[in-house]
Amino acid sequence: MADGVYAGDADMTGRNAVESAFVPETPQTAPPATKVAAGARLGWLDVLRGVAALCVVFDHLSFYLLQHVKADVYQWFNLGDYGVFVFFMISGYIVPASLERKGSVRTFWVSRLFRLYPLYLLAVGLALILAKVHLGGLRGEDSDPETSVLSQLLMMSNVLDGKNLPLVVWSLSYEMVFYLLLTALFVARIHRRSSWYALAFAAAAVAIGGFLPQAYFSHTLNASRLVALAADAAVLAGLALVVARRGVPRLVGAALAALVAVTLLAFNGGWIWPWEALSILALMFTGTVLYRAEQGQYPWSRAIPVAVAVFAMAIAAGIWHSRAWGMSAGAEGTWERTWFLTLVLAGATFAFGMAFRHLRWPRALTWLGLISYSLYLLHPLLVQVYYSVPWLDRHHPFALQVLVVVVFLAVIIGICSLTYLLVERPMQDLGRRVARWADATFGPDRAPALAPVSEPVLARHARPATD
C-alpha cells in the first residue's frame, strides 16, 4: 500500500472554522466542549496533513528520483503507508465532529459534495486530458469506459473493481465507506459508541481479515459493470432517503447505504487487502475516540487503552496475514519491521500533534494542510508528466536529483495553492450557501438530543461515559 489518503474535514478547516463548536448533547455526563473564537483553525491538524501529504508525494516521486534513498528508508519505514494512517486518523477525528456540530445529515452531505467533488472531477478531467496528449495513461480505465464511470461515480472505485484514476483516488473509497457508516450510526443515534467500533473493526482485521476475498462480487459474477451499477443505485437511493426524508425512511436509507458500503469493503475491495481495509476503519474510529477524549466526552483512562489496543491489533493483523504471501525469511522480516514501525510512528505523530495542539504553528506549515487535498489528488499527474516527457534524462547525479525534487515541490505547491484558492475554497463557500438555502427552503434538519450510551470498560472508571 504505497499511496496516501486525503481525509476531508468539511467546514471545520474552512475560513469560518470553529474549533470544537459542537456542544455535547449529554451535559449531565460530559462537560461542554471548549469554544474558541470564530475563524480559529485547527492548526495542528493542518500541520499533520501537510507532513502526511509531503510523505505521499515523496513516495510517488521516488519511483523515479532518489531511488536509492527510498530503498534505504523503506527497509525500516514506509512513507506511503505512514501518510495513509495519519490521514485516516485525522479524518476519524474531524469528520464525526463536523457531523455532530452541524446536527444535520443533509448539511453534512451537502458539505461533503462541495468539499470533495469539484477537485475530484478536476483531477479526473486533467488525467483524461494528459492521456489525450500522451503525457500520461488511463491505467486501463479506457478498456471499459462505462464501468469506469460507474465505479468512480461515487468515489468508490477501489471497492467496485475500478482501476482508480488518478491512482490515489483508491483511498477515497474508504473515506466514502466511513461517511456512509457514520451517517447510519448518527441517524440510529448510536454514533457515540466509537470505541466499540474501533475495537470491533480491529478485531475483525485480525480474526477474519486474512480470509476475506478481494473483488469477490465483480469477479465471481463476471459482471463488474452490473455490480457497480447496482451498488451506485443502492447507495444513491439510500442517500436520497437520508437527505429528503425523516424518521423510519431516513433510517432505512442510511442503513441500506451503509450496509452496501461495508459489504463492498469486506468482499469486493481491490488494491489493498481486506485486513488493511478493516484496520483503516478501526484507525478512523480511533481518531473519533481521541476527539471525544480531548473534548471531555470520554475519559482518557479509557481512550488511551482503546487506541493502544487498536494499533496492537492492526500490527498483529499485518504480521499474521502477510505470512500467507509466501515471502522469504528476509523479506518477511523486512515487511514485519516496516509494518510495525510505520504504524507506531503514525500513531506517535498523531499523539505528538494532540500534545501540542494549542501551539500557534507557522503559517507555511498550516498552508500545506489547507492545500493538502489538492496536493494529494494532483501530484500524481505532475509525476506522470515528468515521467512522460521524452527529452528529460532521469539518470541524474544525486545533487541534481535533489534539485529536481525541490523544483517539483515548488511547482506542485504553487499549482495546488491556485486550485485551493480558485476551486476548493469557492466551492466550499458555495456549499455553505446551498446548505443555508436548503434550511430556509425545506426547514432545518437537526437531530434530536441523544441519550447517553455506555462504553466497553478497558480501564476502571467510576462513572459511565459517552463517546
Residue pairs with C-beta under 8 A, 6 or more apart in sequence:
1 78
1 80
1 81
1 84
1 271
1 272
1 276
2 59
2 60
2 78
2 80
2 81
3 56
3 59
3 60
3 80
3 83
3 84
3 167
3 168
3 170
3 171
4 52
4 53
4 55
4 56
4 59
4 80
4 83
4 84
4 87
4 168
4 171
4 376
5 83
5 84
5 87
5 88
5 91
5 168
5 171
5 172
5 174
5 175
5 376
6 53
6 87
6 168
6 171
6 172
6 175
6 372
6 373
6 376
6 377
7 49
7 87
7 88
7 89
7 90
7 91
7 92
7 94
7 95
7 175
8 91
8 95
8 112
8 115
8 116
8 175
8 373
9 42
9 45
9 90
9 91
9 94
9 95
9 98
10 94
10 95
10 98
10 99
10 102
10 108
10 111
10 112
10 115
11 17
11 98
11 102
11 111
11 428
11 432
12 18
12 19
12 42
12 94
12 97
12 98
12 101
13 41
13 42
13 45
13 46
13 94
13 369
13 370
14 425
14 428
14 429
14 432
15 39
15 425
16 38
16 39
16 432
17 39
17 40
17 41
17 42
18 35
18 36
18 37
18 38
18 39
18 40
18 101
19 34
19 35
19 36
19 40
19 41
19 42
20 33
20 34
20 35
20 36
20 97
20 294
20 295
21 33
21 35
21 101
22 33
22 97
22 100
22 101
22 295
23 32
23 33
24 30
24 31
24 32
24 33
24 295
24 296
24 297
24 466
25 449
25 450
26 449
26 450
26 451
26 452
26 466
28 452
29 452
29 463
29 464
29 465
29 466
30 295
30 296
30 297
30 298
30 465
30 466
31 296
32 296
33 295
33 296
33 297
34 295
41 366
42 94
42 357
43 359
43 360
43 361
43 366
43 369
44 353
44 354
44 356
44 357
44 359
44 361
45 90
45 93
45 94
45 353
45 369
46 361
46 365
46 366
46 367
46 368
46 369
46 370
46 372
47 353
47 361
47 365
47 366
47 368
47 369
48 86
48 90
48 349
48 350
48 353
48 369
49 87
49 90
49 368
49 369
49 372
50 365
50 366
50 367
50 368
50 369
50 372
51 86
51 349
51 368
52 82
52 83
52 86
52 87
52 90
52 372
53 83
53 368
53 369
53 372
53 375
53 376
54 368
54 375
54 409
55 79
55 80
55 82
55 83
56 79
56 80
56 83
56 168
56 376
56 379
57 375
57 379
57 409
57 412
58 66
58 70
58 79
58 405
59 70
59 78
59 79
59 80
59 83
60 80
60 379
60 380
60 383
61 379
61 383
61 405
61 408
62 69
62 70
63 70
63 383
64 383
64 386
64 387
64 394
65 394
65 396
65 401
65 404
65 405
65 408
66 398
66 401
66 402
66 405
73 79
74 338
75 334
75 337
75 338
76 337
76 338
76 341
77 338
77 341
77 342
77 345
78 338
78 339
78 342
81 338
81 339
81 342
81 343
81 346
82 342
82 345
82 346
82 349
84 171
84 280
85 283
85 342
85 343
85 346
85 347
86 346
86 349
86 350
87 171
88 174
88 280
88 283
88 284
88 287
89 283
89 284
89 286
89 287
89 290
89 346
89 347
89 350
90 287
90 350
91 175
91 178
91 284
91 287
92 178
92 283
92 284
92 285
92 286
92 287
92 288
92 291
93 287
93 288
93 290
93 291
94 287
94 291
95 178
95 179
95 182
96 182
96 191
96 194
96 288
96 291
97 291
98 108
98 111
99 105
99 108
99 182
99 183
99 186
99 191
100 186
100 191
102 108
102 111
103 446
103 447
104 435
104 439
104 444
104 445
104 446
104 447
105 183
105 186
105 187
105 242
105 243
105 250
105 254
105 445
105 447
106 242
106 243
106 435
106 438
106 445
107 435
107 438
107 439
107 445
108 183
109 183
109 239
109 242
109 243
110 431
110 434
110 435
110 438
111 428
111 431
111 432
111 435
112 179
113 431
114 427
114 428
114 430
114 431
114 434
115 424
115 427
115 428
115 431
116 155
116 172
116 373
117 155
118 423
118 424
118 427
119 373
119 374
119 377
119 419
119 423
119 424
119 427
120 155
120 169
120 172
120 377
122 419
122 423
123 166
123 169
123 377
123 378
123 381
124 152
124 165
124 166
124 169
126 378
126 381
127 136
127 138
127 165
127 166
127 381
128 138
130 136
130 381
130 384
130 385
130 388
131 137
131 138
131 142
134 388
135 384
135 385
135 388
135 389
136 381
136 384
136 385
136 388
137 384
138 163
138 165
139 163
139 164
139 165
139 167
140 163
141 148
141 162
141 163
141 165
142 148
144 224
144 225
146 225
147 161
147 162
147 224
147 225
147 228
148 162
148 163
148 165
150 160
150 225
150 228
150 229
150 232
151 157
151 160
151 161
151 162
151 224
151 228
152 162
152 164
152 165
152 169
153 228
153 232
154 176
154 232
154 235
154 236
155 169
155 172
155 173
155 175
155 176
156 162
156 172
156 173
156 176
156 177
156 231
156 235
156 261
156 264
157 163
157 164
157 165
157 169
157 170
157 172
157 173
158 164
158 169
158 170
158 171
158 173
158 174
158 269
158 270
158 271
158 272
159 173
159 177
159 261
159 264
159 265
159 268
159 269
159 270
160 173
160 218
160 224
160 227
160 228
160 231
160 264
160 268
161 215
161 218
161 219
161 224
161 227
161 228
161 268
161 270
162 228
162 270
164 170
164 271
166 377
166 378
166 380
166 381
167 380
168 376
168 377
168 380
169 377
170 270
170 271
170 272
173 265
173 269
174 265
174 277
174 280
174 281
176 261
177 261
177 262
177 264
177 265
177 281
178 281
178 284
180 235
180 238
180 239
180 254
180 257
180 258
180 260
180 261
181 258
181 261
181 262
181 281
182 191
183 242
183 254
183 257
183 258
184 254
184 255
184 257
184 258
184 259
185 191
185 193
185 197
185 258
186 254
186 447
187 242
187 250
187 251
187 254
187 447
188 251
188 254
188 255
189 447
189 450
189 451
190 453
192 292
192 297
192 450
192 452
192 453
192 466
192 467
193 453
193 455
193 467
194 285
194 288
194 289
194 292
194 298
194 467
195 285
195 289
195 298
195 302
195 303
195 306
195 455
195 456
195 458
195 467
196 455
196 456
197 281
197 282
197 285
198 282
198 283
198 285
198 286
198 288
198 289
198 306
198 307
198 310
199 282
199 306
199 309
199 310
199 313
199 456
200 282
201 278
201 279
201 281
201 282
201 285
202 278
202 279
202 282
202 309
202 310
202 313
202 314
202 317
203 313
204 278
205 275
205 276
205 278
205 279
205 282
205 313
205 314
205 317
206 275
206 313
206 316
206 317
206 320
209 273
209 274
209 275
209 276
209 277
209 278
209 279
209 317
209 321
210 273
210 274
210 275
210 317
210 320
210 321
210 324
212 266
212 267
212 274
212 275
213 267
213 274
214 268
214 269
214 270
214 273
214 274
215 268
215 269
215 270
216 267
216 268
217 227
217 264
217 267
217 268
218 224
218 227
218 228
218 268
221 227
227 268
231 260
231 264
234 256
234 257
234 260
235 256
235 257
235 260
235 261
237 253
237 256
237 257
238 252
238 253
238 254
238 255
238 256
238 257
238 258
238 260
239 253
239 257
240 253
241 249
241 250
241 252
241 253
241 254
241 256
242 250
242 253
242 254
242 257
245 253
246 445
265 274
265 277
265 278
265 281
266 274
266 277
266 278
267 274
269 277
272 280
273 321
275 317
275 318
275 321
276 318
278 317
279 313
279 314
279 317
279 318
282 310
282 313
282 314
283 310
283 314
285 310
286 306
286 307
286 310
286 311
287 350
288 467
289 298
289 303
289 306
289 307
289 467
290 303
290 307
290 350
290 354
292 298
292 303
292 466
292 467
293 299
293 300
293 302
293 303
293 304
294 354
294 357
297 465
297 466
297 467
298 455
298 465
298 466
298 467
299 459
299 461
299 465
301 459
301 460
301 461
302 455
302 457
302 458
302 459
302 461
302 465
304 459
305 458
305 459
306 458
307 347
309 458
311 343
311 344
311 347
314 343
315 339
315 340
315 343
315 344
318 336
318 339
318 343
319 336
319 339
319 340
322 332
322 335
322 336
322 339
323 332
327 335
367 417
368 375
368 413
370 420
371 413
371 416
371 417
371 419
371 420
373 420
373 424
374 415
374 416
374 417
374 419
374 420
374 423
374 424
375 412
375 413
375 416
378 412
378 415
378 416
378 419
379 412
379 416
382 408
382 411
382 412
382 415
386 392
386 408
387 394
396 404
438 445
439 445
452 464
452 466
453 466
453 467
454 464
454 465
455 464
455 465
455 466
455 467
